[in-house]
């Protein structure tokens, strides 16, 4: 008898398709599932937002020119053996001294050629004499 019931169901569904049409089949199946209304299609996804570009960093503020000279009695100046005029110093007592070296031809000296004094990267914010010298002297490249 079970096979007759299956045949009857198949027969009923086949006839229902013929009568109602294929479009109604989806509604019929949904109603039989207990879902009620058919599920609407998903909403389209919103377009991705363009990435925000970071703002450029502000330009560095130029530092004012140093207005004071390094005091040879300053603690750092003493540690480095800084002298304001190497031509007047006893260079025989300075083991690291190289003949002809001075602040003007040192790679750490930031002053312009021909100036009496200029900034030095060792003595931040202060000028050294172009004719001076210290143990940090390194030849310009």
Short mmCIF file of the C-alpha atoms (twelve columns), coordinates in Angstrom:
data_MODEL
# 
_entry.id   MODEL 
# 
loop_
_atom_site.group_PDB 
_atom_site.id 
_atom_site.type_symbol 
_atom_site.label_atom_id 
_atom_site.label_alt_id 
_atom_site.label_comp_id 
_atom_site.label_asym_id 
_atom_site.label_seq_id 
_atom_site.Cartn_x 
_atom_site.Cartn_y 
_atom_site.Cartn_z 
_atom_site.pdbx_PDB_model_num 
ATOM 1   C CA . UNK A 1   0.000   0.000  0.000   1 
ATOM 2   C CA . UNK A 2   2.880   2.325  0.634   1 
ATOM 3   C CA . UNK A 3   3.809   2.245  -3.015  1 
ATOM 4   C CA . UNK A 4   0.301   3.265  -4.012  1 
ATOM 5   C CA . UNK A 5   0.531   6.299  -1.684  1 
ATOM 6   C CA . UNK A 6   3.870   7.306  -3.235  1 
ATOM 7   C CA . UNK A 7   2.378   6.932  -6.690  1 
ATOM 8   C CA . UNK A 8   -0.595  9.045  -5.674  1 
ATOM 9   C CA . UNK A 9   1.644   11.800 -4.345  1 
ATOM 10  C CA . UNK A 10  3.770   11.726 -7.464  1 
ATOM 11  C CA . UNK A 11  0.679   11.809 -9.585  1 
ATOM 12  C CA . UNK A 12  -0.715  14.753 -7.606  1 
ATOM 13  C CA . UNK A 13  2.545   16.770 -7.871  1 
ATOM 14  C CA . UNK A 14  2.852   16.055 -11.567 1 
ATOM 15  C CA . UNK A 15  -0.701  17.257 -12.186 1 
ATOM 16  C CA . UNK A 16  -0.162  20.280 -9.949  1 
ATOM 17  C CA . UNK A 17  2.846   21.287 -12.015 1 
ATOM 18  C CA . UNK A 18  0.932   20.962 -15.197 1 
ATOM 19  C CA . UNK A 19  -2.058  22.940 -13.946 1 
ATOM 20  C CA . UNK A 20  -0.424  25.619 -11.830 1 
ATOM 21  C CA . UNK A 21  2.781   25.994 -13.802 1 
ATOM 22  C CA . UNK A 22  6.410   26.031 -12.806 1 
ATOM 23  C CA . UNK A 23  6.255   29.511 -11.252 1 
ATOM 24  C CA . UNK A 24  3.752   28.451 -8.659  1 
ATOM 25  C CA . UNK A 25  5.840   25.438 -7.672  1 
ATOM 26  C CA . UNK A 26  8.302   27.596 -5.721  1 
ATOM 27  C CA . UNK A 27  5.436   29.148 -3.748  1 
ATOM 28  C CA . UNK A 28  3.874   25.749 -3.159  1 
ATOM 29  C CA . UNK A 29  7.114   24.276 -1.864  1 
ATOM 30  C CA . UNK A 30  7.727   27.310 0.369   1 
ATOM 31  C CA . UNK A 31  4.189   27.053 1.774   1 
ATOM 32  C CA . UNK A 32  4.701   23.346 2.466   1 
ATOM 33  C CA . UNK A 33  7.959   24.118 4.281   1 
ATOM 34  C CA . UNK A 34  6.100   26.437 6.620   1 
ATOM 35  C CA . UNK A 35  8.203   29.423 5.514   1 
ATOM 36  C CA . UNK A 36  5.265   31.484 4.314   1 
ATOM 37  C CA . UNK A 37  6.563   34.152 1.980   1 
ATOM 38  C CA . UNK A 38  9.459   33.473 -0.371  1 
ATOM 39  C CA . UNK A 39  12.791  34.924 0.724   1 
ATOM 40  C CA . UNK A 40  13.618  38.164 -1.103  1 
ATOM 41  C CA . UNK A 41  16.988  38.347 -2.842  1 
ATOM 42  C CA . UNK A 42  19.819  39.768 -0.685  1 
ATOM 43  C CA . UNK A 43  20.372  43.523 -0.862  1 
ATOM 44  C CA . UNK A 44  23.404  44.599 -2.894  1 
ATOM 45  C CA . UNK A 45  26.501  45.322 -0.861  1 
ATOM 46  C CA . UNK A 46  27.482  48.997 -0.631  1 
ATOM 47  C CA . UNK A 47  30.586  50.018 -2.552  1 
ATOM 48  C CA . UNK A 48  33.723  50.116 -0.367  1 
ATOM 49  C CA . UNK A 49  34.746  53.556 0.797   1 
ATOM 50  C CA . UNK A 50  38.008  54.851 -0.638  1 
ATOM 51  C CA . UNK A 51  40.867  54.835 1.837   1 
ATOM 52  C CA . UNK A 52  41.667  58.204 3.340   1 
ATOM 53  C CA . UNK A 53  45.155  59.373 2.487   1 
ATOM 54  C CA . UNK A 54  47.224  60.467 5.494   1 
ATOM 55  C CA . UNK A 55  48.035  64.127 5.663   1 
ATOM 56  C CA . UNK A 56  51.666  64.953 4.886   1 
ATOM 57  C CA . UNK A 57  53.870  65.766 7.829   1 
ATOM 58  C CA . UNK A 58  54.523  69.462 8.306   1 
ATOM 59  C CA . UNK A 59  57.811  70.763 7.009   1 
ATOM 60  C CA . UNK A 60  60.482  71.002 9.706   1 
ATOM 61  C CA . UNK A 61  60.859  74.423 11.226  1 
ATOM 62  C CA . UNK A 62  64.255  75.884 10.437  1 
ATOM 63  C CA . UNK A 63  66.395  76.239 13.518  1 
ATOM 64  C CA . UNK A 64  67.678  79.718 14.249  1 
ATOM 65  C CA . UNK A 65  71.381  80.207 13.747  1 
ATOM 66  C CA . UNK A 66  73.491  79.759 16.848  1 
ATOM 67  C CA . UNK A 67  74.407  83.082 18.368  1 
ATOM 68  C CA . UNK A 68  76.841  81.996 21.053  1 
ATOM 69  C CA . UNK A 69  80.209  80.351 20.740  1 
ATOM 70  C CA . UNK A 70  81.274  77.263 22.646  1 
ATOM 71  C CA . UNK A 71  83.043  78.174 25.867  1 
ATOM 72  C CA . UNK A 72  86.362  76.259 25.984  1 
ATOM 73  C CA . UNK A 73  85.715  75.792 29.730  1 
ATOM 74  C CA . UNK A 74  82.385  74.058 29.060  1 
ATOM 75  C CA . UNK A 75  82.382  70.445 30.351  1 
ATOM 76  C CA . UNK A 76  81.923  68.864 26.902  1 
ATOM 77  C CA . UNK A 77  84.487  71.191 25.349  1 
ATOM 78  C CA . UNK A 78  87.018  70.158 28.007  1 
ATOM 79  C CA . UNK A 79  86.283  66.457 27.500  1 
ATOM 80  C CA . UNK A 80  86.928  66.824 23.766  1 
ATOM 81  C CA . UNK A 81  89.978  69.072 24.173  1 
ATOM 82  C CA . UNK A 82  88.332  71.938 22.244  1 
ATOM 83  C CA . UNK A 83  90.532  74.959 21.586  1 
ATOM 84  C CA . UNK A 84  89.405  78.112 19.794  1 
ATOM 85  C CA . UNK A 85  92.603  78.413 17.731  1 
ATOM 86  C CA . UNK A 86  94.595  75.279 17.056  1 
ATOM 87  C CA . UNK A 87  97.487  77.348 15.637  1 
ATOM 88  C CA . UNK A 88  98.084  78.766 19.160  1 
ATOM 89  C CA . UNK A 89  97.825  75.368 20.916  1 
ATOM 90  C CA . UNK A 90  100.679 73.027 21.834  1 
ATOM 91  C CA . UNK A 91  99.818  70.294 19.314  1 
ATOM 92  C CA . UNK A 92  102.747 68.117 20.407  1 
ATOM 93  C CA . UNK A 93  100.764 67.343 23.582  1 
ATOM 94  C CA . UNK A 94  97.693  66.238 21.561  1 
ATOM 95  C CA . UNK A 95  98.107  62.639 20.407  1 
ATOM 96  C CA . UNK A 96  95.027  62.700 18.127  1 
ATOM 97  C CA . UNK A 97  96.023  65.903 16.305  1 
ATOM 98  C CA . UNK A 98  96.690  65.683 12.570  1 
ATOM 99  C CA . UNK A 99  98.707  68.472 10.967  1 
ATOM 100 C CA . UNK A 100 96.477  70.981 9.154   1 
ATOM 101 C CA . UNK A 101 93.250  69.895 10.858  1 
ATOM 102 C CA . UNK A 102 90.832  72.483 12.268  1 
ATOM 103 C CA . UNK A 103 87.089  72.964 12.638  1 
ATOM 104 C CA . UNK A 104 86.727  74.555 9.176   1 
ATOM 105 C CA . UNK A 105 87.916  71.336 7.456   1 
ATOM 106 C CA . UNK A 106 86.030  68.967 9.797   1 
ATOM 107 C CA . UNK A 107 83.010  67.011 8.505   1 
ATOM 108 C CA . UNK A 108 81.058  67.959 11.655  1 
ATOM 109 C CA . UNK A 109 81.459  71.707 11.040  1 
ATOM 110 C CA . UNK A 110 78.305  73.234 9.536   1 
ATOM 111 C CA . UNK A 111 79.553  76.780 8.995   1 
ATOM 112 C CA . UNK A 112 80.033  78.318 5.571   1 
ATOM 113 C CA . UNK A 113 83.461  78.552 4.038   1 
ATOM 114 C CA . UNK A 114 85.229  81.772 5.019   1 
ATOM 115 C CA . UNK A 115 83.148  82.440 8.146   1 
ATOM 116 C CA . UNK A 116 84.933  83.023 11.451  1 
ATOM 117 C CA . UNK A 117 82.630  80.584 13.289  1 
ATOM 118 C CA . UNK A 118 79.782  78.223 12.564  1 
ATOM 119 C CA . UNK A 119 77.586  75.494 14.035  1 
ATOM 120 C CA . UNK A 120 79.004  72.084 14.897  1 
ATOM 121 C CA . UNK A 121 76.940  68.908 15.222  1 
ATOM 122 C CA . UNK A 122 78.795  68.034 18.436  1 
ATOM 123 C CA . UNK A 123 78.003  71.303 20.234  1 
ATOM 124 C CA . UNK A 124 74.277  71.587 19.518  1 
ATOM 125 C CA . UNK A 125 73.019  75.173 19.338  1 
ATOM 126 C CA . UNK A 126 76.470  76.753 19.622  1 
ATOM 127 C CA . UNK A 127 79.146  77.883 17.211  1 
ATOM 128 C CA . UNK A 128 82.759  76.775 17.133  1 
ATOM 129 C CA . UNK A 129 85.581  78.854 15.761  1 
ATOM 130 C CA . UNK A 130 86.638  77.840 12.233  1 
ATOM 131 C CA . UNK A 131 90.248  77.959 13.444  1 
ATOM 132 C CA . UNK A 132 89.377  75.758 16.445  1 
ATOM 133 C CA . UNK A 133 89.869  72.033 16.918  1 
ATOM 134 C CA . UNK A 134 88.671  69.139 19.112  1 
ATOM 135 C CA . UNK A 135 89.273  65.373 19.368  1 
ATOM 136 C CA . UNK A 136 86.095  64.672 17.370  1 
ATOM 137 C CA . UNK A 137 87.718  66.098 14.244  1 
ATOM 138 C CA . UNK A 138 86.977  64.026 11.127  1 
ATOM 139 C CA . UNK A 139 88.114  65.033 7.641   1 
ATOM 140 C CA . UNK A 140 85.487  66.294 5.185   1 
ATOM 141 C CA . UNK A 141 84.759  63.799 2.441   1 
# 
